[in-house]
Amino acid sequence: MQGAKGLSPDQIRAFLKAGEDVHFQGRNREEVCQWVSETLRLQGYRRLGRTARGLVRRYVEKMTGLSRAQIARRITQYLQSGEANHRSGSAARAGSDARAVPVPDSGVSRRQRQRVRQSHRSRVVEQAFDRADQIAAEVIGAFYREHFNPYLNFHRPCGVPEREVNAKGKEKKRCRWYAAPWEILRQLPGVAGYLKPEVTIRDLDGFAKRQTGTQAALAMQQAKRQLFARFRRQQSA
């Protein structure tokens, strides 16, 4: 799994909660920093609020294995210059100063040739990341559509809160009824009017009865294990 392109906050949150041992394996620190920069850029980190930034930061920490302090430095570098850099402090400034040295006009210098090669390698790496991100997003999206969402909507019980107010006016919410979201939705008057024209209550009832809650949970967990096993195989390839 190479990045967070196409992942919603809920999908990132579910990935973190799953606790699977999946990490980004870069060949060197420069590649790791490139991955961090690309992930922050794809997630629109500059525009995110505090809670969303924290979610993305935890995702990057888990995927890279870097410490919280290291991630904080990379994010600060990204916000200041648009790129995370594995060098810090005076080393990064020295590298910036070195790039500012003018190149003689006579012929192509060694430094210019190096920059061209580095630029080409960066484009190749970026294209590989984009393709891997697209594949990962498609696979994760299929897992949610085919396994996680059906389990959540038709089999996983959730509490229905009831509002209670005591004699002192203090409000308290209590859950006395637990049921799957579809079972709860089905109790609403005129529920058929909220469904798409091609979907009927009979169709949804039939889908809910295909599996028991236990069967759906086991199938979802098996699909999740297969999903993360695929990511691990891709990393070791």
KOLMARVEX-890971 format. One line per 5 residues: for each residue x, y, z of N, C-alpha, C. Coordinates in steps of 0.001 Angstrom, whole numbers, plus 500000, padded with zeros to 6 digits. Each point is the difference from the previous one (the first is absolute). Layout:
N
X:Y:Z:X:Y:Z:X:Y:Z; ...
This chain:
237
500845:498817:500000:499155:501183:500000:500881:501233:500000; 499877:500852:498997:501004:501028:499830:499560:501378:500462; 498745:500260:500168:499608:501343:500382:498554:500060:500371; 499491:501225:500233:498641:500178:500468:499105:500582:498933; 500432:499978:498730:499186:500557:498931:498703:499215:499898
498861:500707:499966:498714:499363:499857:499427:499485:501311; 500724:500072:501113:499507:499535:501283:499273:501122:500714; 498803:499717:500463:499246:500984:500761:500462:499966:501451; 499643:501022:500795:500353:499959:501422:499474:498759:500703; 498783:499536:499648:499455:498798:500625:500830:498767:499652
500487:499925:498760:500814:498849:499602:501358:500024:500691; 500593:501192:500129:501269:500098:500728:499789:499623:501460; 498896:500469:500580:499701:499685:501402:499817:498493:500181; 499312:499360:499068:499800:498549:500081:501332:499261:499853; 500871:500491:499119:501319:499394:499818:500811:500077:501288
499976:501166:500666:500749:500160:501247:499426:499107:501094; 498667:499892:500031:499359:499197:501037:500275:498519:499810; 500177:499579:498738:500235:498582:499726:501290:499508:500629; 501003:500893:500111:501246:499640:500667:500861:499006:499257; 499790:499871:498681:500820:499061:499238:501431:500529:499828
500942:499066:499913:501413:500372:499878:500345:500234:498527; 499548:501134:499465:500258:500375:498611:500761:501312:500000; 501110:500069:499290:500829:501200:499987:500480:500293:498585; 500368:501260:499782:500651:500376:498750:501491:499697:500125; 500545:499277:499026:501413:499642:500025:500745:500801:498929
500670:501058:500408:500809:500772:499068:501422:499478:499968; 500654:500155:498857:501385:499525:499891:500950:500863:500802; 499632:501260:500242:500829:500898:500779:499113:501083:500598; 500628:500867:500802:499225:501043:500677:499407:501000:499023; 500673:500198:498878:499485:500939:499004:498673:499516:499425
499897:498700:499715:498752:499462:499477:498881:500101:501034; 500327:499754:501257:499004:500123:501060:499469:501434:500057; 500908:500972:499923:499585:501404:500036:499169:500362:498780; 500338:499440:498841:499194:500234:498805:498594:499452:500195; 499896:498826:500625:498691:499403:500267:499203:500867:500965
500661:500510:501036:499323:500878:500967:499471:501248:499294; 500840:500641:499185:499581:501206:499281:498806:499713:499107; 500061:498891:499264:498920:499668:499074:498704:499709:500751; 500092:499297:501116:498807:499686:500788:499368:501270:500552; 500806:500895:500553:499477:501257:500527:499353:500823:498895
500615:499986:498831:499465:500769:498876:498669:499413:499526; 499929:498684:499867:498781:499349:499521:498848:500160:500985; 500313:500073:501281:498962:500167:501010:499615:501466:500215; 500672:500914:499290:499697:501422:500173:500272:500461:501423; 501178:499619:500513:500298:500217:501416:499894:501472:500405
500385:500913:499127:499971:501422:500341:498571:500477:500302; 499010:499388:499365:498617:500452:500157:499270:499296:501128; 500602:498969:500580:499313:499200:501002:499916:500716:501349; 498970:499645:500756:499877:500496:501363:500861:499197:500952; 499935:500361:501266:500877:499386:500992:499767:498491:500129
498728:499578:500066:499695:498582:500171:500451:499186:498794; 499705:500497:498792:500384:499280:498784:501514:499939:499855; 500696:501081:500379:501468:499977:499939:500564:498931:500927; 499412:499900:501197:500471:498989:500936:499819:498592:499456; 498878:499766:499280:499745:498690:499419:501045:499666:498940
500289:500954:499110:500996:499780:498952:501384:499804:500616; 500311:500775:501050:501308:499882:500657:500180:498595:500590; 498947:499469:500635:500088:498650:500565:500167:498947:498899; 499332:500219:498877:500132:499076:498860:501442:499987:499485; 500592:501196:499856:501374:500099:499503:500973:499367:500997
499773:500220:501305:500850:499389:501021:499961:498478:499883; 498797:499445:499857:499869:498543:499936:500652:499435:498753; 499806:500677:498861:500495:499463:498738:501521:500102:499889; 500593:501062:500548:501443:500207:499849:500808:499434:501153; 499381:499860:501187:500740:499547:501165:500861:501086:500624
499875:501250:499508:500754:501096:500579:499383:500420:501328; 500810:500623:500853:499505:500451:501289:499107:501220:499825; 499275:500331:501058:499118:501174:499937:500795:501277:499739; 501173:500108:500633:500834:501190:499791:500493:500078:498558; 500401:498850:499437:500472:499988:498610:498882:500389:499037
498798:499483:500233:498862:500347:499146:499677:501480:500127; 500082:500534:501232:499726:501429:500194:500977:500858:499205; 501277:499600:499969:500987:500757:499228:499701:499920:498505; 499642:498799:499519:499703:499855:498572:498782:500838:499605; 498992:500026:500853:498793:500773:499693:500305:501492:500008
500819:500441:500963:500400:501409:500033:500752:500371:498728; 500902:499131:499559:500727:500258:498760:499047:500077:498809; 499010:499091:499976:499035:500002:498893:499188:501295:499989; 499560:500446:501167:499201:501229:500075:500819:501228:499616; 501300:499971:500284:500845:501164:499709:500465:500042:498547
500328:498823:499447:500606:499997:498661:499261:499150:498979; 498999:499239:500446:499278:499135:499079:500597:498617:499858; 501120:499726:500674:500652:498698:499927:500566:499623:501366; 499813:498737:500381:500657:499479:501198:501428:499621:499629; 500940:500240:500914:501410:499764:499708:500608:499193:501126
500775:498941:499656:500595:499188:501057:501148:500706:500689; 500503:501081:499379:501014:500807:500667:499308:501037:500863; 500673:500464:501030:499395:500980:500894:501007:501069:500352; 499474:501123:500510:500856:501047:500524:500958:500551:498984; 501278:500123:500418:501012:500612:499153:500292:499163:498759
499836:498676:500106:500264:499153:498837:499049:500323:498870; 498700:500174:500335:499026:500328:498966:500272:501374:499424; 500346:500956:500862:500290:501350:499510:501241:499999:499119; 501007:499183:500424:501215:499933:499197:499701:499438:498624; 499110:498953:499966:499631:499441:498716:499276:501011:499147
499148:500829:500645:499290:501033:499251:500967:501029:499454; 501000:500384:500814:500983:500979:499539:500809:499441:498837; 500326:498679:500082:500795:499405:498933:499247:500025:498681; 498665:499779:500058:499224:500014:498774:499903:501402:499413; 500254:501024:500826:499887:501369:499526:501272:500487:499317
501078:499181:500043:501253:500402:499370:499808:500079:498494; 500318:501113:499355:499800:500113:498551:500898:499043:499234; 499476:499502:498864:500737:499052:499165:500618:500760:498836; 501245:499735:499689:500631:500695:498870:499217:499784:498717; 500040:500989:499130:499242:499944:498751:500636:499078:498968
501285:499718:500133:500705:499229:498977:499720:498513:500177; 499094:499452:499173:499715:498577:500023:499080:499610:501143; 499693:498696:500067:499145:499453:501048:500883:499482:501124; 499778:500504:501196:500850:499616:501128:499576:498642:500551; 500864:499449:500812:499695:498722:500648:498786:500139:500904
499907:501134:500700:498855:500221:500888:498691:500014:499220; 499992:500634:498815:498790:500042:499195:499596:498603:499536; 500981:499205:499595:499688:498642:499579:499408:499192:501159; 500547:500194:501200:499483:499309:501165:498557:500403:500280; 499721:501293:499852:498639:500469:500237:499020:499391:499011
500413:499879:498742:499137:499397:498990:499701:498548:500359; 501052:499250:500390:499794:498597:500364:499107:499884:501230; 500235:500864:501002:499179:499956:501204:498549:500330:499694; 499793:500987:499123:498634:500369:499618:499296:498842:499307; 500746:499302:499132:499418:498852:499299:499635:498900:500989
500920:499710:500926:499709:498962:500995:498796:500386:500841; 499891:501280:500359:498871:500450:500809:498688:499792:499256; 499998:500297:498690:498772:499807:499224:499627:498524:499924; 501009:499136:499826:499735:498561:499936:499417:499514:501323; 500598:500431:501120:499516:499598:501318:498581:500522:500226
499769:501256:499623:498681:500593:500188:498941:499254:499187; 500332:499632:498751:499056:499251:499177:499715:498626:500613; 501042:499371:500548:499808:498698:500642:499101:500134:501215; 500209:501080:500796:499149:500239:501164:498550:500201:499580; 499791:500810:498933:498640:500274:499545:499294:498709:499593
500712:499144:499257:499398:498744:499562:499700:499095:501189; 500949:499909:500933:499785:499162:501181:498859:500549:500849; 499930:501335:500127:498909:500621:500755:498660:499673:499370; 499925:500071:498666:498752:499730:499304:499556:498559:500224; 500954:499065:499885:499675:498585:500207:499538:499768:501435
500725:500580:500974:499646:499827:501406:498613:500566:500271; 499699:501183:499450:498693:500618:500220:498886:499136:499411; 500233:499422:498813:498991:499149:499368:499755:498738:500827; 501082:499396:500495:499869:498772:500789:499284:500279:501316; 500379:501083:500660:499350:500353:501272:498536:500351:499766
499722:500740:498919:498615:500337:499696:499150:498756:499764; 500566:499005:499304:499270:498751:499762:499732:499266:501311; 500972:500017:500912:499805:499361:501311:498839:500639:500749; 499929:501328:499977:498904:500691:500699:498653:499697:499340; 499951:500033:498662:498730:499776:499306:499489:498573:500174
500900:499028:499892:499589:498606:499948:499925:499321:501361; 500719:500525:500998:500069:499297:501280:499675:500891:501205; 500753:501092:500165:499863:500764:501239:498654:500716:500086; 499606:500737:498942:498742:500745:500042:498782:499096:500135; 499908:498875:499240:498854:499099:500222:499934:499472:501428
501170:499627:500549:500003:499528:501394:499529:501096:500945; 500509:501208:499807:499662:501107:500897:498525:500364:499898; 499435:500053:498802:498636:500481:499797:498929:498958:500286; 500335:498701:499824:498956:498980:500109:500175:499049:501184; 501155:500024:500670:500232:498990:501032:500576:500540:501313
500749:501087:499959:500653:500454:501232:499030:500825:500840; 499671:499552:501215:499049:500742:500825:500570:501342:500463; 499139:500985:500046:500376:501292:500572:498861:500472:500895; 500323:500802:500987:499009:500453:500966:499172:501163:499471; 498711:500000:500366:499103:501106:499662:499789:500832:501272
500582:501207:500069:499926:500779:501234:498606:500585:500229; 499575:499976:501263:498758:500634:500412:500337:501131:500962; 499374:501118:499810:500272:501193:500818:499127:499978:501245; 500646:500108:501150:499293:500034:501285:500379:501268:500759; 499037:500625:500611:500224:501202:500794:499445:499749:501394
500872:500116:501020:499540:499746:501361:499302:501222:500586; 499604:499894:501253:499239:501072:500652:500784:501295:500099; 501329:499903:500006:500828:501205:500091:500317:500603:498633; 499460:499404:498956:500233:500534:498662:501278:499509:499349; 500670:499055:500635:501237:499475:499440:499684:498957:498931
500624:500158:498859:499735:499097:498880:500975:498836:499988; 499473:498827:499684:500818:498807:499913:499498:499148:498843; 500930:499377:499279:499616:499131:498898:500281:498545:500371; 499000:499156:499752:500114:498596:500357:499597:499136:498793; 500745:498931:499761:499704:499098:498889:499331:498736:500546
498739:499798:499642:499282:498801:500408:499806:499023:498849; 500157:500509:498769:499780:499154:498832:501264:499989:499151; 500465:498806:499688:501178:499816:499146:499582:499185:498772; 500333:500509:498835:499640:499311:498760:500909:500478:498875; 499988:499265:498885:500778:500407:498823:499368:501256:499391
500804:500857:499365:499457:501230:499407:498813:499766:499077; 500041:498939:499168:498872:499758:499101:498735:499666:500790; 500127:499225:501055:498841:499663:500822:499409:501250:500646; 500865:500921:500400:499519:501255:500599:499326:500865:498948; 500647:500121:498838:499437:500819:498925:498654:499463:499545
499845:498688:500020:498775:499381:499509:498782:500377:500831; 500209:500429:501224:498888:500360:500882:499416:501378:499687; 500724:500790:499218:499530:501353:499706:498795:499959:499072; 498995:500838:500219:498843:500052:499107:500415:500478:498609; 499482:499357:498975:500291:500422:498632:501433:499804:499591
500688:498992:500546:501424:499795:499717:500241:499722:498516; 499014:499390:499324:500175:499678:498578:500225:501255:499165; 499467:501136:500452:500167:501244:499263:501411:500546:500041; 500827:499498:500917:501385:500465:500114:500972:499117:499208; 499516:498913:499450:500864:499091:499261:500061:500392:498522
501057:499547:499330:500114:500230:498565:498888:499239:499282; 499586:500490:498841:498887:499349:499293:500226:498524:499723; 501274:499622:499731:500278:498606:499651:500196:499105:501228; 499908:500562:501218:500199:499228:501230:498677:499915:500755; 499666:498805:500441:498763:499799:500755:500305:499482:501400
499020:500123:500881:500150:499475:501358:500186:498484:499960; 499302:499349:499088:500129:498549:499879:501423:499599:499626; 500604:500766:499081:501381:499704:499602:500940:500105:501204; 499857:501066:500776:500894:500219:501136:499760:498971:501101; 498736:499629:500218:499716:498947:500978:500641:498686:499574
499909:499708:498698:500608:498768:499497:501506:500010:500154; 500618:501142:499751:501455:500095:500160:500387:499787:501457; 499233:500573:500920:500323:499885:501426:499891:498558:500486; 499155:499188:499359:499783:498628:500447:500974:498999:499371; 500848:500462:499078:500946:499074:499365:501002:499437:500990
500358:500798:501003:500971:499579:501001:499505:500377:501386; 500425:499235:500986:499769:500414:501376:501030:501061:500367; 499812:500652:501132:500964:500994:500441:501386:499414:500186; 500063:498788:500558:501292:499341:500218:500673:499653:498677; 499230:499471:499062:500563:499662:498692:500533:501230:499283
499259:501101:500056:500442:501231:499341:501266:500550:500650; 500081:499920:501336:501185:500499:500702:501232:499168:499646; 499841:498687:499959:501135:499128:499662:500459:500230:498562; 499038:500168:499082:500362:500238:498603:500721:501337:499847; 499551:501011:500724:500648:501309:499933:501417:499935:500553
500198:499318:501111:501337:499870:500598:500938:499228:499073; 499488:498955:499342:500821:499237:499063:500408:500860:498821; 499066:500802:499475:500319:500897:498884:501033:501039:500423; 499919:500473:501230:500970:500978:500495:501392:499384:500108; 500078:498767:500489:501302:499335:500084:500600:499811:498616
499180:499626:499032:500491:499834:498633:500471:501327:499418; 499298:501076:500331:500374:501332:499511:501386:500388:500500; 500242:499860:501307:501297:500381:500556:501102:499032:499580; 499647:498730:499785:501000:499050:499496:500443:500412:498606; 499085:500509:499208:500359:500464:498654:500960:501175:500078
499742:500928:500914:500901:501149:500153:501396:499543:500410; 500065:499019:500904:501312:499521:500444:500763:499325:498868; 499286:499261:499157:500659:499359:498849:500531:501047:499036; 499240:501089:499786:500446:501055:499103:501242:500704:500544; 500063:500146:501329:501166:500645:500602:501251:499146:499861
499846:498681:500125:501168:499116:499948:500421:499663:498576; 499153:500357:499028:500309:499670:498589:501144:500868:499499
